[in-house]
Each structure stands twice: as structure tokens, then as C-alpha cells.
Amino acid sequence: EWILKNLNFDIESGKMLALTGRTGAGKTSIVNVLNRFYEINSGSITVGKKDINEISIANLRENIALVQQEVFLFSDTLYNNITLFENSISKEDVMIAAKEIGIDAFISSLPHGLDYIVAERGVSLSAGQRQLIAFLRVYVRNPKILILDEATASIETENLLQSALMKISNNRTTIVIAHRLSTVVNSDKILYLENGSVLESGSHQELLDAKGLYAKAFNSQVEKKF
């Protein structure tokens, strides 16, 4: 049984694409094949006109940063959790990057700052704080492609996450997966997926004007919020 069917779309360099739709629509499956966690059975995926099968997996993944809703942190310093033991990234580099995306105050508020010892799996931090650390982890590496899979889902730090997202995605090819449609309204293009196919495509305003499934889902979420 085909998971992704008749799928055809382009992402312009430096632009933001949002993937939306109900659970099981195929959003995360797209992320999986872009990273070559799974190989596709037909068709092709190209990056800069080059088929991803012609790019080594190591090179492909060096240039793609994936931030998921559940962020994995390990028992060590915050600094090592951010740099992943990359010696070329200094503490000063990390704090400059943190300031640029607006989360330096959060880091400074932790006991001992970057030397704060994170508990196993990050249980000593909230979900939103773990996501902020994941954003910084990405930002210090400067990837060419950024993929966020429900990575702005935390209500408690929503404004901070949105602000950081706008900074780290600036002039970077970005794919955002989100159920909460308020987080994708500024995307250059939005795809509404169902059963592995694209049902609607356009900007936020274009899809609202079309009064289709996206508009129905967005208006429903707005009504629930108020």
C-alpha cells in the first residue's frame, strides 16, 4: 500500500514550506524520505537539481537539521548537549548564537548557565525549554536545510519559539510540520495533505480565500482558542 501518492512539489531555496493535515496524512513520511531514513520506490527527490541518491547519506544529513517535538537530551552539561562535543564551537559562540535567536536570558537563568547539568532525557527542563535548546543546537551548526516536525508545539514558550523560528529560518530552506496552524501562517507556501496526497496548496491567505479544508481546520482551531 502506497504511503505517499502522486506527490509533486518544489521548495524554493531560502523559503519556508509548511506541511499540514490530519494525523496520518503523510507529513512525517515526507521528512523520513527527505532524510533517507526510508528509500522511495518510485519518482525522485532532488536537492539543487541533484538526486539525493547521488549524494552520500553523511553529506546529505550534514546539511539537513531535523528538530522533532520530542528532543533528546543526555545527562551532561547544557554546553555539551548543544554542541554535541564539537570542539570547534566555543562557549562564546554558543552564547552569541543564543542572543541572536533571543534565548540567552533563558540560558543565563539556569544555575551555572552553559555548565548546567541536564538530567537524563532532559527531565529537569520543560518541553518548551528542551525545544529551545534544540533550536540553538541547530543554529550553531548553520545547516542549509531545516526541518521542524511539530517543534513549535509547546504552548508555554510559544512566543519565544516563534521568535527563534523566524531567526533560524531566515534565508534558509525550511520545512515546518504543524497541527497548530497558527504556527504556519507566515510560511511562503502551505501544503494541506490527506492520505499521502496534496489536496490544497498556497499561502495562508490564498487557502483561507479558497474556503477549503485548510480554512475549515484553521477557523476551527481559532474558535477553540477563544
Secondary structure as the mmCIF struct_conf table of DSSP 4:
data_model
#
loop_
_struct_conf.conf_type_id
_struct_conf.id
_struct_conf.beg_label_comp_id
_struct_conf.beg_label_asym_id
_struct_conf.beg_label_seq_id
_struct_conf.end_label_comp_id
_struct_conf.end_label_asym_id
_struct_conf.end_label_seq_id
BEND BEND1 ILE A 3 LEU A 4
BEND BEND2 ASN A 6 ASN A 6
TURN_TY1_P TURN_TY1_P1 SER A 13 GLY A 14
STRN STRN1 MET A 16 GLY A 21
BEND BEND3 ARG A 22 ARG A 22
TURN_TY1_P TURN_TY1_P2 THR A 23 GLY A 24
BEND BEND4 ALA A 25 GLY A 26
HELX_RH_AL_P HELX_RH_AL_P1 LYS A 27 LEU A 34
TURN_TY1_P TURN_TY1_P3 ASN A 35 ARG A 36
BEND BEND5 PHE A 37 TYR A 38
BEND BEND6 ASN A 41 GLY A 43
STRN STRN2 THR A 46 VAL A 47
TURN_TY1_P TURN_TY1_P4 GLY A 48 LYS A 49
STRN STRN3 LYS A 50 ASP A 51
HELX_RH_3T_P HELX_RH_3T_P1 ILE A 52 GLU A 54
BEND BEND7 ILE A 55 ILE A 55
HELX_RH_AL_P HELX_RH_AL_P2 ILE A 57 GLU A 62
BEND BEND8 ASN A 63 ASN A 63
STRN STRN4 ILE A 64 GLN A 68
BEND BEND9 GLN A 69 GLU A 70
BEND BEND10 SER A 75 SER A 75
STRN STRN5 ASP A 76 THR A 77
HELX_RH_AL_P HELX_RH_AL_P3 LEU A 78 THR A 83
TURN_TY1_P TURN_TY1_P5 LEU A 84 PHE A 85
TURN_TY1_P TURN_TY1_P6 ASN A 87 SER A 88
BEND BEND11 ILE A 89 ILE A 89
HELX_RH_AL_P HELX_RH_AL_P4 LYS A 91 GLU A 100
TURN_TY1_P TURN_TY1_P7 ILE A 101 GLY A 102
HELX_RH_AL_P HELX_RH_AL_P5 ASP A 104 SER A 109
BEND BEND12 LEU A 110 LEU A 110
TURN_TY1_P TURN_TY1_P8 PRO A 111 HIS A 112
HELX_RH_3T_P HELX_RH_3T_P2 GLY A 113 ASP A 115
HELX_LH_PP_P HELX_LH_PP_P1 TYR A 116 TYR A 116
STRN STRN6 ILE A 117 VAL A 118
HELX_LH_PP_P HELX_LH_PP_P2 ALA A 119 ALA A 119
HELX_RH_3T_P HELX_RH_3T_P3 GLU A 120 GLY A 122
TURN_TY1_P TURN_TY1_P9 VAL A 123 SER A 124
BEND BEND13 LEU A 125 LEU A 125
HELX_RH_AL_P HELX_RH_AL_P6 ALA A 127 TYR A 139
TURN_TY1_P TURN_TY1_P10 VAL A 140 ARG A 141
BEND BEND14 LYS A 144 LYS A 144
STRN STRN7 ILE A 145 ASP A 149
BEND BEND15 GLU A 150 GLU A 150
TURN_TY1_P TURN_TY1_P11 ALA A 151 THR A 152
BEND BEND16 ILE A 155 ILE A 155
TURN_TY1_P TURN_TY1_P12 GLU A 156 THR A 157
HELX_RH_AL_P HELX_RH_AL_P7 GLU A 158 ILE A 168
TURN_TY1_P TURN_TY1_P13 SER A 169 ASN A 171
BEND BEND17 ARG A 172 ARG A 172
STRN STRN8 THR A 173 ILE A 177
BEND BEND18 HIS A 179 ARG A 180
HELX_RH_3T_P HELX_RH_3T_P4 LEU A 181 THR A 183
BEND BEND19 VAL A 184 VAL A 184
TURN_TY1_P TURN_TY1_P14 VAL A 185 ASN A 186
BEND BEND20 ASP A 188 ASP A 188
STRN STRN9 LYS A 189 GLU A 194
TURN_TY1_P TURN_TY1_P15 ASN A 195 GLY A 196
STRN STRN10 SER A 197 GLY A 202
HELX_RH_AL_P HELX_RH_AL_P8 HIS A 204 ALA A 210
TURN_TY1_P TURN_TY1_P16 LYS A 211 LYS A 211
BEND BEND21 GLY A 212 GLY A 212
HELX_RH_AL_P HELX_RH_AL_P9 LEU A 213 LYS A 225
#
